[in-house]
Amino acid sequence: MHEESALHNVQPARKQQQRSVVTQQKLLNAAIEAFAENGFKGTSTRDIAERAGVHHPLITYHFKNKDQLWRAAADYIFTAFSASLNKSLKEHSNLSPKSQMSAMIRVYVSYAKDHPALHKVMVQEASYPSPRLDWLIEEHLKPFFDFAIDMLGKLQQLGVAVPGNTAVLFNMIRLSSGGLLALGNELGDSSGLDIDDPETIDEICEMILRVFLPGEMPAAYAANTAVESIA
């Protein structure tokens, strides 16, 4: 009897936990959408609750306040973005630095296309100084930027990437990748570009590579890389 009673108590607790996880995910999805569209100041917690289809007090229960919800939403989308880039690096670790960077750019473009909120949130927050922008830079942007700039610097030394200020080069690639796709609705009407067409996405990737990474890897470097991979 005691065991049956304990099992009976565990099952409702698990269902409650599952409902809580589902509610949190609904709130995160709604928050990402709302903050991307209207920014932090232009978004109310009631709007987020309505989008999520949940009762407004649940935001306080799960995230305490709007600021914490914004950070959780930003953390969710940028962590997933970083995971996509890291997966690409791991899958192409035996290839040349140019191939690794090319693969990263393709992942960047693909992710930005599927998750336009990634750049829209950055644009919204970059409009004026705030503790949220400081947090976003330190927690998510700077680690990625430092890593990518270091990779591009090495490609410049090898004659693969175009010469010039490496930070400027990186940000031009970044805006040509994600920033461009964040303008999806406008691009369709103003330029006739359909970003839902896979051919358009492929052309964007190819053009970025031709413009910013026009050089080829030195033959000697490629040979050394091949030997190291075999070993």
C-alpha positions in Angstrom: 0.0 0.0 0.0 2.8 2.4 0.9 4.5 1.8 -2.5 1.3 2.3 -4.4 0.6 5.5 -2.5 4.2 6.8 -3.3 3.8 5.9 -7.0 0.4 7.7 -7.1 2.1 10.9 -5.7 5.0 10.7 -8.1 2.9 10.6 -11.3 1.0 13.9 -10.7 4.3 15.6 -9.8 5.8 14.4 -13.1 2.8 15.7 -15.0 3.1 19.0 -13.2 6.8 19.2 -14.1 6.1 18.5 -17.8 3.4 21.2 -17.9 5.9 23.6 -16.3 8.5 22.9 -19.0 5.9 23.3 -21.8 4.8 26.6 -20.3 8.3 27.9 -20.0 9.0 27.0 -23.6 5.8 28.8 -24.8 6.8 31.9 -22.9 10.4 31.8 -24.3 9.1 31.4 -27.9 6.6 34.2 -27.4 9.2 36.5 -25.8 11.7 35.9 -28.6 9.1 36.9 -31.1 7.9 39.9 -29.2 11.3 41.3 -28.3 12.5 40.8 -31.9 9.5 42.8 -33.2 9.2 45.5 -30.6 12.4 45.6 -28.5 12.5 45.5 -24.8 10.8 48.8 -24.1 8.1 48.2 -26.6 7.1 44.8 -25.3 4.9 44.2 -22.3 4.7 41.0 -20.3 0.9 40.9 -20.9 1.6 40.9 -24.7 4.0 38.0 -24.2 1.5 36.1 -22.1 -1.2 36.6 -24.7 1.1 35.4 -27.5 2.0 32.3 -25.4 -1.6 31.6 -24.5 -0.9 31.5 -20.8 -2.0 33.4 -17.7 0.0 36.6 -17.1 1.1 35.7 -13.5 2.9 32.6 -14.9 5.6 35.0 -16.2 6.4 36.1 -12.7 6.3 32.5 -11.5 8.8 31.2 -14.1 11.0 34.3 -14.8 10.4 36.8 -12.0 10.2 39.9 -14.2 10.6 41.1 -17.8 14.3 41.6 -17.6 14.9 38.0 -16.5 12.6 36.8 -19.3 14.5 38.8 -21.9 17.8 37.3 -20.7 16.4 33.8 -20.7 15.0 34.3 -24.3 18.2 35.8 -25.5 20.2 33.1 -23.8 18.0 30.4 -25.5 18.4 31.7 -29.0 22.1 32.6 -28.8 23.1 29.3 -27.1 21.4 27.4 -29.9 23.2 29.5 -32.4 26.6 28.8 -30.8 25.8 25.1 -30.6 25.2 25.1 -34.4 28.5 26.8 -35.1 30.4 24.4 -32.7 28.8 21.4 -34.4 30.0 22.7 -37.8 33.5 23.2 -36.5 33.6 19.7 -35.0 32.3 18.1 -38.2 34.8 20.0 -40.4 37.8 19.9 -38.0 39.9 17.8 -40.4 39.4 20.3 -43.3 41.4 23.4 -44.1 40.8 26.7 -42.3 39.1 28.1 -45.4 36.7 25.1 -45.6 36.0 25.5 -41.8 35.2 29.2 -42.2 33.1 28.5 -45.3 31.1 25.9 -43.5 30.6 28.3 -40.5 29.3 31.0 -42.9 26.8 28.6 -44.4 25.6 27.6 -41.0 25.4 31.3 -40.0 23.2 32.1 -43.1 21.0 29.0 -42.6 20.5 29.8 -38.9 19.8 33.4 -39.5 17.2 32.5 -42.2 15.4 30.1 -39.9 15.7 32.3 -36.8 15.5 36.0 -37.9 15.0 37.0 -34.3 18.8 36.4 -33.8 19.7 39.6 -35.6 16.5 41.5 -34.9 17.2 41.2 -31.2 20.7 42.5 -31.7 19.5 45.4 -33.8 16.9 46.3 -31.2 19.4 46.3 -28.3 22.2 48.0 -30.2 20.1 51.1 -30.7 21.0 52.5 -27.3 23.3 51.5 -24.4 21.8 49.3 -21.7 22.7 46.6 -19.2 21.1 44.1 -21.5 23.4 45.0 -24.3 26.4 44.8 -22.1 25.3 41.3 -20.9 24.6 40.1 -24.4 28.1 41.2 -25.6 29.9 39.6 -22.7 27.9 36.4 -22.5 27.4 35.6 -26.2 28.7 38.0 -28.8 32.3 38.7 -27.7 33.3 35.0 -27.3 32.1 34.3 -30.8 33.5 37.5 -32.3 36.9 36.9 -30.8 37.0 33.4 -32.1 35.8 34.3 -35.6 38.1 37.3 -35.9 41.1 35.2 -34.9 40.1 32.7 -37.7 39.8 35.4 -40.2 43.1 37.0 -39.2 44.9 33.7 -40.0 43.1 33.4 -43.3 44.2 37.0 -44.1 47.8 36.0 -43.4 47.4 33.0 -45.7 46.1 35.2 -48.5 42.6 33.6 -48.4 40.6 36.4 -46.9 40.7 40.0 -48.2 43.2 42.3 -46.5 42.3 45.1 -44.1 41.0 45.6 -40.6 40.0 42.1 -39.5 37.2 43.3 -37.2 35.7 45.3 -40.0 35.9 42.3 -42.3 34.2 40.1 -39.8 31.3 42.5 -39.2 30.8 42.9 -43.0 30.5 39.2 -43.3 28.2 39.1 -40.3 25.9 41.7 -41.7 26.0 40.2 -45.1 24.9 36.9 -43.6 22.4 37.4 -40.8 21.8 41.1 -41.1 20.7 40.8 -44.7 18.2 38.0 -43.9 16.7 39.9 -41.1 15.4 42.2 -43.8 13.5 39.3 -45.4 10.1 41.0 -45.8 11.6 44.2 -47.2 13.9 42.3 -49.6 11.0 40.5 -51.2 9.1 43.7 -52.0 12.0 46.0 -52.8 14.4 43.6 -54.6 12.3 40.6 -55.6 14.5 38.3 -53.4 12.8 35.3 -52.0 14.8 34.2 -49.0 12.6 31.1 -48.6 14.0 29.9 -51.9 17.0 27.5 -51.2 18.7 28.8 -54.4 18.7 32.4 -53.0 20.3 31.2 -49.7 22.9 29.2 -51.7 23.7 32.3 -53.8 24.0 34.5 -50.8 26.6 32.0 -49.3 28.5 31.7 -52.5 28.7 35.5 -53.0 29.9 36.0 -49.5 32.7 33.5 -50.0 33.7 34.9 -53.4 33.8 38.5 -52.1 35.4 38.0 -48.7 37.4 34.8 -49.1 38.5 34.9 -52.7 42.0 33.3 -52.2 42.9 29.6 -52.1 44.8 27.8 -49.4 48.5 27.6 -50.1 49.3 24.1 -51.5 52.0 23.5 -48.9 49.6 24.3 -46.1 47.0 21.9 -47.6 49.6 19.1 -47.9 50.7 19.6 -44.3 47.1 19.6 -43.1 46.4 16.3 -44.9 49.4 14.6 -43.3 48.4 15.8 -39.9 44.8 14.5 -40.4 46.0 11.1 -41.4 48.4 10.8 -38.4 
